[in-house]
Each structure stands twice: as structure tokens, then as C-alpha cells.
């Protein structure tokens, strides 16, 4: 008889217990293998998603840089076009300056000035610049900047009674508000 054997346990149950322990070991090893395979799959998915994210971030950065460059190019192009149009006005001033050297008549000077001024206004209007209507209009804080109040009977209260400096819009956007005096009741 074996000294290590329990006399109260029969051989069959001991064999069953050993078989169960072996099965448990096998199932634990199988479980570890399954977990390892799952971890590898998850790591691959993570790496794939991470690579996609890195590519997407790089694409976005390239897009941002390209957009900034395009904005700068558009701005430069717009400035060039504006200056091209304004150089014709400069040419008119140069011609008038040369022409005025020989003239003593003020009417001719006035006429030359009017021609150059009209040409400048025409160029600016073609570019979308318009004057803000102010005198007699309702005070509009989006287009007018009040610098004083004018006591008057000529205009209704809160109407523009004085234009100190013209205001301008480029298309519908205010470039410079008109500096105005707003009518108030004339006190006696």
C-alpha cells in the first residue's frame, strides 16, 4: 500500500480528480490562448485605427495650410486688381499736373480736378464702393457714428442733420461709418 494514498478515497475517484485537474489545466491554457488571440486582434484594430487617425490629422493639416495659402493668393490678387484700376486715376493726376504747369486759369484747374475726381469715384463704384446716405436719414448706429447733437428745426429729432465725414460701404459691408451730427429739438 502506498503511504501517500488516502485509504478512504478509492482509486477511481482519485483518477477522476486527476483527470479533472488536467482538463482544468488544458482549459486554462486554451483560455489563455483565446485571450492572446483576442488581444492580438484588438492590437491590430487599434494600430489600424491609429494609422487612420494619423493620416486624417495629416490630411487636415495639409488642407488647413492649402486653404491659408489660397486665402493669401486671393487677397494678393484682389489687391493687384484694385491697384491696377487705381493706377489709371494716378495717370490722370500726372497728366493734369503736367497740363497745369502752363495754365493760369482757375476754371481749367477746377475742370481737371473734377475729371480726376469723377474717374476715381467711377473706379471705386465698379469695385463695389458706395457712399452711405446720411443727411436727413434716420440715425443708424451700424452706419453712422454720432459726434455731436445739432439743435435744429430743419430736421426731425434723431435724424442726421450734419455730415462731418462721408461714410462708405463695400457691397453691404461698412468700410467706414459716416461721422454725423444728430438732430435734437432746438431749445429757445
C-alpha positions as CSV (number, residue, x, y, z in Angstrom):
1,X,0.0,0.0,0.0
2,X,1.1,3.4,-0.9
3,X,1.9,5.6,2.1
4,X,0.7,8.7,0.3
5,X,-2.6,7.3,-0.6
6,X,-5.6,8.2,1.3
7,X,-7.2,4.9,2.4
8,X,-10.7,6.4,2.4
9,X,-10.6,7.5,-1.2
10,X,-10.9,4.9,-3.8
11,X,-8.7,4.8,-6.9
12,X,-11.4,5.6,-9.3
13,X,-12.3,8.9,-7.7
14,X,-8.6,9.9,-7.5
15,X,-8.2,9.2,-11.2
16,X,-11.3,11.3,-11.9
17,X,-9.9,14.1,-9.8
18,X,-6.6,14.0,-11.6
19,X,-8.4,14.0,-15.0
20,X,-10.5,17.0,-13.9
21,X,-7.3,18.8,-12.9
22,X,-5.7,18.0,-16.2
23,X,-8.9,19.2,-18.0
24,X,-8.8,22.4,-16.0
25,X,-5.2,23.0,-16.9
26,X,-6.0,22.4,-20.6
27,X,-9.0,24.7,-20.4
28,X,-6.9,27.4,-18.7
29,X,-4.2,27.1,-21.4
30,X,-6.9,27.2,-24.1
31,X,-8.5,30.2,-22.4
32,X,-5.1,32.0,-22.3
33,X,-4.6,31.2,-26.0
34,X,-8.0,32.6,-26.8
35,X,-7.3,35.7,-24.8
36,X,-3.9,36.1,-26.5
37,X,-5.6,35.8,-29.9
38,X,-8.2,38.4,-28.9
39,X,-5.5,40.8,-27.6
40,X,-3.6,40.4,-30.9
41,X,-6.8,41.2,-32.9
42,X,-7.6,44.2,-30.7
43,X,-4.0,45.4,-31.0
44,X,-4.2,45.1,-34.8
45,X,-7.6,47.0,-34.8
46,X,-6.0,49.7,-32.6
47,X,-3.0,50.1,-34.8
48,X,-5.2,50.3,-37.9
49,X,-7.4,53.0,-36.3
50,X,-4.4,54.9,-35.0
51,X,-2.9,54.9,-38.5
52,X,-6.2,56.1,-40.0
53,X,-6.3,58.9,-37.3
54,X,-2.7,59.9,-38.1
55,X,-3.4,60.1,-41.8
56,X,-6.6,62.1,-41.2
57,X,-4.8,64.5,-39.0
58,X,-2.1,65.0,-41.6
59,X,-4.7,65.5,-44.3
60,X,-6.5,68.1,-42.2
61,X,-3.2,69.9,-41.5
62,X,-2.4,69.9,-45.3
63,X,-6.0,71.2,-46.0
64,X,-5.5,74.0,-43.5
65,X,-2.2,75.0,-45.0
66,X,-3.6,74.9,-48.5
67,X,-6.6,77.0,-47.5
68,X,-4.4,79.6,-45.9
69,X,-2.2,79.8,-49.0
70,X,-5.3,80.1,-51.2
71,X,-6.6,83.0,-49.0
72,X,-3.3,84.8,-49.3
73,X,-3.3,84.3,-53.0
74,X,-6.9,85.7,-53.3
75,X,-6.0,88.6,-51.1
76,X,-2.9,89.4,-53.2
77,X,-4.8,89.0,-56.5
78,X,-7.6,91.4,-55.2
79,X,-5.0,94.0,-54.1
80,X,-3.3,93.8,-57.5
81,X,-6.6,94.2,-59.4
82,X,-7.6,97.2,-57.2
83,X,-4.2,98.9,-57.7
84,X,-4.4,98.3,-61.5
85,X,-7.7,100.1,-61.5
86,X,-6.4,103.0,-59.3
87,X,-3.3,103.5,-61.4
88,X,-5.5,104.9,-64.2
89,X,-6.5,107.6,-61.8
90,X,-2.9,108.3,-61.0
91,X,-2.2,108.6,-64.7
92,X,-4.9,111.2,-64.9
93,X,-3.5,113.2,-62.0
94,X,0.0,113.0,-63.6
95,X,-1.4,114.4,-66.9
96,X,-3.3,117.1,-65.1
97,X,-0.2,118.1,-63.2
98,X,1.8,118.4,-66.4
99,X,-1.0,120.3,-68.0
100,X,-1.5,122.7,-65.1
101,X,2.1,123.9,-65.3
102,X,1.2,126.0,-68.3
103,X,-2.3,127.2,-67.2
104,X,-3.1,130.2,-65.1
105,X,-6.9,129.9,-65.5
106,X,-8.6,128.6,-62.3
107,X,-11.6,127.2,-64.3
108,X,-9.3,124.8,-66.2
109,X,-7.8,123.6,-62.9
110,X,-11.2,123.1,-61.5
111,X,-12.2,121.1,-64.6
112,X,-9.1,118.9,-64.4
113,X,-9.8,118.2,-60.7
114,X,-13.4,117.3,-61.5
115,X,-12.4,114.9,-64.2
116,X,-9.9,113.1,-61.9
117,X,-12.3,113.0,-59.0
118,X,-15.1,111.6,-61.2
119,X,-12.7,108.9,-62.6
120,X,-11.7,107.9,-59.1
121,X,-15.4,107.6,-58.0
122,X,-16.2,105.5,-61.1
123,X,-13.4,103.1,-60.4
124,X,-14.4,102.7,-56.7
125,X,-18.1,102.2,-57.7
126,X,-17.1,99.5,-60.1
127,X,-15.3,97.8,-57.3
128,X,-18.5,97.9,-55.2
129,X,-17.9,101.0,-53.0
130,X,-21.0,103.1,-52.3
131,X,-21.5,106.2,-50.2
132,X,-23.6,105.8,-47.1
133,X,-26.7,108.0,-47.3
134,X,-26.7,110.2,-44.2
135,X,-28.1,113.7,-44.4
136,X,-31.8,113.6,-43.5
137,X,-31.8,109.9,-42.9
138,X,-32.7,108.2,-39.6
139,X,-29.6,107.8,-37.3
140,X,-28.4,104.2,-37.7
141,X,-25.6,103.2,-35.3
142,X,-24.5,100.5,-37.8
143,X,-23.7,103.1,-40.5
144,X,-23.3,106.4,-38.6
145,X,-21.1,107.5,-35.8
146,X,-22.6,110.4,-33.9
147,X,-20.1,113.0,-32.9
148,X,-22.5,115.8,-31.8
149,X,-26.1,116.7,-31.4
150,X,-27.4,119.6,-33.5
151,X,-30.2,121.7,-32.2
152,X,-32.4,122.4,-35.3
153,X,-35.9,122.9,-36.6
154,X,-34.9,121.8,-40.1
155,X,-34.7,118.1,-39.3
156,X,-36.8,115.8,-37.1
157,X,-35.4,114.5,-33.9
158,X,-32.9,111.6,-34.3
159,X,-32.4,112.4,-38.0
160,X,-28.9,113.1,-39.3
161,X,-28.6,116.9,-39.5
162,X,-24.9,117.3,-40.2
163,X,-22.3,115.1,-42.1
164,X,-18.8,115.8,-40.9
165,X,-17.2,113.0,-42.9
166,X,-18.8,110.7,-45.5
167,X,-19.1,107.0,-44.8
168,X,-18.7,104.2,-47.3
169,X,-19.8,100.6,-47.8
170,X,-18.1,97.9,-49.9
171,X,-21.1,95.9,-51.2
172,X,-23.2,95.6,-48.0
173,X,-20.3,95.9,-45.5
174,X,-19.5,99.2,-43.8
175,X,-15.9,100.2,-44.6
176,X,-16.1,103.5,-42.7
177,X,-19.1,104.9,-40.8
178,X,-20.2,108.4,-41.6
179,X,-19.4,110.9,-38.8
180,X,-22.6,112.8,-38.2
181,X,-24.4,115.2,-36.0
182,X,-27.8,114.1,-34.9
183,X,-30.8,116.5,-34.7
184,X,-32.3,117.4,-31.4
185,X,-35.1,119.8,-30.5
186,X,-34.0,123.4,-30.7
187,X,-34.3,124.9,-27.2
188,X,-35.5,128.6,-27.1
